[in-house]
C-alpha cells in the first residue's frame, strides 16, 4: 500500500490512459464494465486513479464492485 493520495483524473486523462473513445467509455460505464465517475462539482466529474488502474489491470473481466 502506498501513502500517496488517490488522484482524480478528468476525462481527457482517462481517455489518453485507456485508449478508449469518449463514446466507448460511457457505453462501458453504462454496462458496468468501467469504473463510475465521481462528481467533483455541479458540472464536473472525474475518475479515481485507483479505479482506472484496477480497470487497466484486467479490462476484459472488470466488474464494478458492489457497494
Residue frames as qw, qx, qy, qz and C-alpha x, y, z in Angstrom:
[[0.000, 0.890, 0.456, 0.000, 0.00, 0.00, 0.00],
 [0.428, 0.320, 0.003, 0.845, 1.19, 3.48, -0.75],
 [0.177, -0.563, -0.446, 0.673, 0.81, 6.68, 1.26],
 [0.041, -0.015, 0.372, 0.927, 0.13, 8.64, -1.92],
 [0.440, 0.375, 0.451, -0.679, -3.42, 10.08, -2.09],
 [0.474, 0.405, 0.747, 0.232, -5.81, 8.88, -4.79],
 [0.003, -0.253, 0.241, 0.937, -5.84, 11.44, -7.62],
 [0.531, 0.595, 0.515, -0.313, -8.94, 12.35, -9.59],
 [0.312, -0.062, 0.605, 0.730, -8.49, 12.20, -13.36],
 [0.453, 0.519, 0.081, -0.721, -10.51, 14.32, -15.76],
 [0.852, 0.384, 0.313, -0.171, -11.89, 12.77, -18.93],
 [0.513, 0.776, -0.363, -0.051, -9.00, 13.74, -21.23],
 [0.134, -0.578, 0.790, -0.158, -6.53, 11.97, -18.96],
 [0.714, 0.015, 0.648, -0.263, -8.78, 8.89, -18.69],
 [0.789, 0.585, 0.075, -0.173, -9.18, 8.70, -22.47],
 [0.326, 0.768, -0.550, 0.034, -5.43, 9.09, -23.01],
 [0.327, -0.447, 0.801, -0.227, -4.53, 6.46, -20.39],
 [0.697, 0.118, 0.664, -0.246, -7.10, 3.88, -21.52],
 [0.096, -0.145, 0.737, 0.654, -7.07, 4.45, -25.27],
 [0.212, 0.549, 0.806, -0.060, -10.87, 4.46, -25.30],
 [0.001, 0.416, 0.332, 0.847, -13.04, 6.89, -27.22],
 [0.267, -0.110, 0.370, -0.883, -15.46, 9.05, -25.25],
 [0.752, -0.042, -0.203, -0.626, -18.48, 7.08, -26.50],
 [0.723, 0.059, -0.684, 0.072, -16.84, 3.73, -25.67],
 [0.163, 0.145, -0.658, 0.721, -16.01, 4.94, -22.17],
 [0.467, -0.060, 0.256, -0.844, -19.60, 5.99, -21.44],
 [0.801, 0.040, -0.432, -0.413, -21.00, 2.81, -23.02],
 [0.583, 0.089, -0.744, 0.314, -18.74, 0.71, -20.78],
 [0.089, -0.128, 0.537, -0.829, -19.75, 2.76, -17.72],
 [0.652, -0.050, -0.045, -0.755, -23.42, 2.21, -18.50],
 [0.850, 0.031, -0.489, -0.192, -22.93, -1.57, -18.74],
 [0.739, -0.639, 0.194, -0.086, -20.85, -1.70, -15.53],
 [0.916, 0.162, 0.024, 0.367, -17.65, -2.62, -17.40],
 [0.411, 0.464, -0.174, 0.766, -15.83, 0.58, -16.42],
 [0.305, -0.336, -0.571, 0.684, -15.47, 2.40, -13.10],
 [0.010, 0.869, 0.481, 0.115, -18.14, 5.02, -12.41],
 [0.271, 0.535, -0.106, 0.793, -17.26, 8.69, -12.35],
 [0.365, -0.541, -0.543, 0.529, -17.29, 10.78, -9.20],
 [0.084, 0.906, 0.286, 0.302, -18.85, 14.24, -9.04],
 [0.517, 0.004, -0.213, 0.829, -16.31, 16.98, -8.41],
 [0.116, 0.257, 0.208, -0.936, -18.71, 19.92, -8.74],
 [0.579, 0.457, 0.365, -0.568, -22.07, 20.70, -10.33],
 [0.726, 0.635, -0.085, -0.249, -20.83, 20.37, -13.92],
 [0.262, 0.676, -0.686, 0.050, -17.62, 18.43, -13.39],
 [0.960, -0.224, 0.119, -0.120, -16.84, 14.72, -12.96],
 [0.170, 0.678, -0.715, 0.008, -13.66, 12.72, -12.70],
 [0.941, -0.044, -0.327, -0.076, -12.43, 9.19, -12.09],
 [0.616, -0.698, 0.365, 0.012, -10.33, 7.88, -9.21],
 [0.280, 0.659, -0.688, -0.117, -6.82, 6.90, -10.28],
 [0.336, -0.234, 0.891, -0.195, -7.07, 3.66, -8.28],
 [0.712, 0.376, 0.479, -0.350, -10.26, 2.68, -10.12],
 [0.592, 0.719, -0.270, -0.245, -8.68, 3.35, -13.52],
 [0.031, 0.566, -0.824, 0.028, -5.59, 1.36, -12.51],
 [0.550, -0.001, 0.788, -0.278, -7.79, -1.57, -11.40],
 [0.737, 0.562, 0.198, -0.319, -9.63, -1.49, -14.74],
 [0.419, 0.749, -0.488, -0.160, -6.38, -1.37, -16.70],
 [0.301, -0.411, 0.856, -0.086, -5.06, -4.46, -14.92],
 [0.231, 0.163, 0.952, 0.121, -7.88, -6.55, -16.39],
 [0.313, 0.211, -0.067, -0.924, -10.23, -4.55, -18.65],
 [0.438, -0.043, -0.750, -0.493, -11.97, -7.55, -20.23],
 [0.514, -0.354, -0.779, 0.054, -13.15, -9.05, -16.95],
 [0.029, 0.106, -0.376, 0.920, -13.66, -5.84, -14.94],
 [0.325, -0.628, -0.670, -0.226, -16.81, -5.76, -12.86],
 [0.146, -0.633, 0.157, -0.744, -17.87, -2.78, -10.83],
 [0.227, -0.018, -0.837, 0.498, -17.51, -3.62, -7.12],
 [0.369, -0.657, -0.595, -0.278, -20.82, -3.85, -5.28],
 [0.008, -0.488, 0.307, -0.817, -21.34, -1.04, -2.82]]
